[in-house]
Amino acid sequence: MASAPASAGGFGWWTPAFGKGIGTALLIWGAYWIGITTVQWHVASLPGTGPAEMGLLYFIQLAPVLFLTPFLGPLLDRVGGHPVLLATGTFLAAAAACGLVLGGLGLLDFGLGAALSACLGLCMALGSPAVHALVPTMVSPEGIPPAVRSVSVAQNLARLLGPMAAGVLLLRVGVPYSVAVVAVLALAGTLLLIRVPSHRPARAAEASGGVVELVSGFRIAYSMPPVRRALLLMFANSMLNLSHVSMLPSIATGVLGVQEAGFAALLAAGGVGGLLGALFPLSRMRSLRTISALFAASAAGLMLLAFAGTLPLALAACSLLAALGLMTAISLNIHIQRSITQEVRGRVMSLFTWAWGGFLPIGGLLLGAVADHASVRTALLAASALLGAVAATNFAVPSAPSAHER
């Protein structure tokens, strides 16, 4: 375990191992965002692709998060985050290499594009929890809070820069070479990670089976009203707000009429908003009822996106929705962390990760179905109305005190 004493302020908590770890995360997350932007734009440009197909593609992309994340806790307990992240980077590089060959041969149709999207989603489902599992092993205990915040900033920085890079690559060199960059970045991240000391959990032998962990996590979460309510609100945040990203290819092509750079700009605007949301102070969000204010603002943001007829308005809406969505997620995370003990933290937080990322594909699938039968605007307005109803219901119900308030 590589760590160093953390000073009271500044970057005294920073260690060489953490520097390499955060560099690995940036490279792998950057590769993911370049890859997913490239695949989404390529599939959206195929003849016969509409909102329903894009919603299906989004579901396929994030299905690994939905079906695998609840079971990742036991694996990380047994082997730690290092080998899982190492396998993730290797697999991402291999999948991108296959995409390069298929794209170069002109064989990347909807089916193969969806398969490549699923591979990218699998990398995100494995890689993100692995990075968070690595954080405590790379810094001292005092350095964990700023390290976690740095990881969140790195995630959103990759979300900002990845689509921007993909837009330039798509305009200048096309799909195959854009996918080639994904392979190079993933390989570079993997090679950098090899230089990070590996740390195996001390109690790995005591880890339970995946199904046991999953059932136990649900039972614990249900028995704690603040946690149960926070998880339900996270479901709503993911399905009704954050899943609007699945409609961006259709908005770019069918509503705004912009090309690759415009679509990449919409995704990058979400990265800017997410970065601002991660940096926003949430000290006043002391009650779960205050989440209603964020939901109400998100409902307004969905309406703005629905009626945005120009790229600047759509960029503003995407940035606003991403900022509000991340502020909601961080606030709910804080409420849950303060309501649980260390003994159940792993199981409960795996459910939070599942609620955050696992239900995005379901929201995308539903938005795509509504948009295909009606319009993109109708789908976004329906999500806005439902989110407003959730906001009103949540505000009307008094908050049960969490553990730190009792």
N, C-alpha and C positions, 0 to 999 in steps of 0.2 A: 504494500500500500504506500503510495507516494503522497505525502502531505507535508505541510510546513505550518508553523504557527502563524495564525492570522493576527494582524495588528488590529487596533481598534477602528481604524479608518483607512481610506485609500484602497490600494490594491495589495496590501500585505498578505491577504489570503490567497493570492494567485500563486499557483505552483507550475513548474514546467510541464508536469503531467496534464494539468487542466488545460494549459495552453495548447498542447497537442490534441487533447480530446475535443476542445471546442473547435479547433481547426478541422478535425475529422468530421465533426457534425456539420460545419458550414459547407464543406465540400460535398458530403453525401446529400444533405438537404438541398443544396444548390443544384446538384445533378438531378434530383427528383423533380424540382420545379421546372427546370429546363425540359426534362423528358415529358412531364405530364402536359405542359403547355404545347409542346410540339405535337404530341399524339392527339390532343383535343382539337387543335386547329386542323391537323391533317384529316381527321375523321369528319369534322364539320364541313370540310371542303369537298368531301366525296359526294357524288350524285345520289340523290334520294335520302340524304341524311337530314332529319328534322329534329324538333325539340324532344320527341319521344326517344329517338335513338341517342341523343346526347344525354338525356336523363338516364337511360340504360347504361351508357358508357360510364357515367359518373357513379352509378351503383356498383358496377363491376370494379371500378378503380378502388373504391373504399370498402368493398365487401370483406376483404381480409381483416380490416379493422373491426367490422361488425362481428365476424365469426371467430376471430383468433385472439383478439386482445384480452377477453376475460380469462383465457387460459395461459397467458404469458407470465403471470406472476410466479407460478411454481417453477417454470423454466429458469427465470432470472434468479430465483432463490437458490436453485441448484448450481448453476454455472456462472452467474454474474453477467454483467452487461457487456464485458469486453468481447468474449467469443461470439455473442449474438450479433453485436455490431460489426464484427469482422466478417461474419458470414453474410450479413446484409450488404456490405460494400462489395464483396466478391460477387454475390448474386446480381446486384444492380449492374455491375460492369459487364457481366456475362449476358444479361437480358438486353442491355443497350447494344452490345456487339451483334446479337441476333437481329435487333431492330435495324441496325445499320445495313446488314446484308439484305434483309427483306425490303427496306426502303430503297436501297440501291437497285434492286432487281424489279422494283415497281409492283411488289406483291403485297404491300401493306394495305389490305382491304379492311372493312369494318371488323370482321372476325379476328384477324390477326392484330389489328389495332387494339381491339378490346382485350386480347390476350396479353399484349405488351402493357396495356394500362393496368391489368390485374397484377402483373409482375411488379410494376412500379408501386402499386398500392400495398403489395405484400412487403416490399422494402420499407415503406413508411410505417406499416403496422408493427414490424419488428424493430426498426431502427429507433423510432422515437422513445419507446419505453426503455430500450437499452441505453440510450444516452442519459436518460434521467436516472437509471440505476447506477451508472458510472459516476455520477456527480459526487456522492458521498465518499467514494474511494479515492478521489483525486485531490481533495482539499481537506483541511482540518475541520472539525465540527463547527467552529466559529465562522468558517468560510462558506458553509453550505447555503445560507440565504442569498448572499450576493452571487454565488455561483449559479444557483437556480434561476435568478433573475437574468444573468448573462446568457444562459441557455435559451430562455424565452426570447430575449432580444435577438440572438443568433437565428432562431427559427424564423422570426419575422423578417430579418435582414435577408435570409435566403429566399423567402417568399417574395420580397421586393425585387432583388437583383436577378433571380432566376428567370421570371417571365420577361424582364427587360432584355436579358441576354438572349432568350429564345426568340424574341421579336426581331432582334438584329440578325440572328443566325438564319431565321426563316426567310427574311428579306434578301439577305446577301448570298447565302450558300444553299438553302433548301433543307428539306427534312432529313435526308441521310446524314449530312454533315452535322446537323444539330444534334442528332442522336449520337454521333461519334463523340461529340464534346461530353455528353452524359457519361459515356464509357470511360473517357479519360479522367474526368473529375472523380467518378466513383473509384477508379483504380488508384488515383492519387490519395484519396481519403483512406483507402484500405492500407496502402503502404505507410501512411503517416501513423495510422492506428497501431501498426505492428511495433512502433517505437514507444507506445504507451504501456507501462507496466500492467500486467493482468492481475486481477484481484478476485479470488474465489471466495464466496460467502462462507463464513466460519461455520454456519449451521446448515450447510447445504443438505446434509443427510436427513434433516428433519422435515424437509419440504413435503407437503401433502400432494395428492393427486389433483389434477386440474379440475375435475368435476366436483370433488370435495371442496376445494377452494371456492369455486363458483357458487355453489349452494350456500356455503357458509357466509360468503360475502353478501349475498342477497338477504339472508336471514338477519344478519347484523344491521344492514342498512335499513331494512324494513322496521326493525325494532327501535330505531332512533328517529323520531319525527323530524328534527332539523336536517338530518342527512337524507332521509327519504324525500323531503320536500325539495332540497337542493338538487338531488339527482333528477327529479321530475322536471324541475325548471331547466336543467341542463339538456334534457331530452328536447324540450320545447325550443331552446336556443339553437340547438343543432338542426332540428328538422324544419323549423319555420324561418330562421334567420340565416344561419351560416350556409345552408344548402342552396342559397341563391346563386352560388358560384357555378352550379351545374347549368344555369341558364345563360351564362356569359357568352359562350360561343354563338348561341342563337340570337342573343341581343346584338352581338358584334356584326353578324352577317345579315340577319333578317330585319333588324330594327334600325341600326345605325349605319349599316353599309360600309363599315370600316374593314381594312385588310388586316394582315398578320400583326402589324405594329399596334393597331388599335386594340385588338384582342389582348395582346401582351400587356398593353397599358392598363386595361381594365383589371387584369390580375395583379399588376404591380401596384395599382392604386389600393387594392386590398392589402398588399404588403405594407404600404405606408400607414394605412389605418391601423393595421394590427400592431405595428411598431409603436405608434402613438398610444394605442390602447394599453400595451404592455407597460409603458412608462407612466401612465396616468395614475396619480395617487388615489387609492381607494379607501383611505382611512375613515371616510364618512359613511361607507356602505356597511353599517353595523347590523342591519336587520334584513332578513330575506324579503320583507315587504318592499324595500327600496329597489329591489331588482325590477319591480314593476315600472319604475321610471325608465330604466334602460330598455325594457321591452317596448314601452310606448314609443320611445325615440326610434327603436329599430323598426317598428311598424311604420312610422313616418318615413324612414329611410327606404323601406321596400316600396312605398307609394311613390317616392321620388324616382327610384329606379324604374318603376313601371311606366311612368309618364316621361322619362328622360328621352328627348328626341335628338339630343346632341351629345357628342362625346364628352365635353366638359361636365355636363350635368351627370352623366352616367359615371364618370370618374369620381365625382364628389360623392355620389350615392354609394359606390363600392367602398370608398375609403371610410365613409361614415358607418356603414354596416359592419365592416371588419373591426373597426375600433370598438363599437358598441358590443359586438359579439365577443371579442376577447376580454373586454372589461367585465362582461357578465360572467364569462368562464372563470376568470381569475378571482372575482368576488365570491363565486360559489365554491371555488377551490378553498379559499380562505375559511369560509363558513364550515365546510366539511372538516378541514384539518383541525379546526378549533373544537370540533364536536366529538372527535374520536381519540382513542388512546393508541399508543404505539403498537400494542399487541394486535390490533385489527387494522392498522393503517394500510398495509399492503393490499389486503383483500378489498377494502372499501375504495381505495384510490384506483384500483384496477377497474372497478365499476364506473368511477368517474371518467376515466379515460375512454371506456366503452361508450358511455353516454355522450361524450364530447365528439368522438370521431366515428363511432359505430353507427350512429343514426343519421349521419350526413347522407349516406347513399340512399336511405329510404326516403328522406326528404327530397333528394334530387330525382328519384324515380317518380314520386308523386307529382312534383312540379312539372316534370317532362310529360307525364300523361295528361295533366290538365292543359298544358300549353299546346299539346298536339291536338286535342279535341276542341279547344277554344282559341286561346292565344297566350303568348308569353305574358302580356299585360294582365290578363285574367288570372293566370297562375300566381303572379306576384301579389296582386291585390287580394286574392284569397288567403295567401300566407300572411299578408299584413293584417287582415281582419281577424284571423285566428290568433295571431300573436297579440293583438290588442285585447282579445277576449281573455287570453291567459294572463295578461298584465292586470286586467280589472279583477279577475278571480283571485289572483295572488295577493293583490292589495287588500281585498275584502277579508281575507283570512288572517287572523292574528298570527304572529310568529311565535313558535315555541322557543323558549330560551335554549341556547346551546350550552355546552359544558362549561365554557369559560365565562358565561354570564350567570350561571347559577351559584 
